[in-house]
Amino acid sequence: MPTFITTGRLTKAGADGLMAKPEDRMPALKALADASGATILSYYLTTGRTDFVLITEGPSTEKAVAAIMVAVSSGSVSDVETVQAWTSAEFANIAKSAGEVAGNYRAPGS
């Protein structure tokens, strides 16, 4: 299954909600992940440009994006970015595929 790394920020509404009712958000995230067929590998609250990092495995990019749309539509998170991640071994296979088709590309101006 593909691995996804999602980062984002709490909105004012999200921060207000957590201050009014402090809670561990993992059960809510797990319910959303389960509904989309995904598994949460890690979830951290962070400092810096983003407020959280979520690492999941899921059946497809489409399912991952659908789950993220649900979270964003709640109004509690913003600036959400999701990228697909590969292990080093998986990326070696991608590089091999690139090498096999490289001769079919001509760079601009060449």
ABEGO torsion letter per residue (X at the ends): XBBBBBBBBBBAAAAAAAAABBBBAAAAAAAAAAAAGBBBABBBBBBEABABBBBBBBABAAAAAAAAAAAAAAGABBGBBBBBBBBAAAAAAAAAAAAAAAAABBBBGX
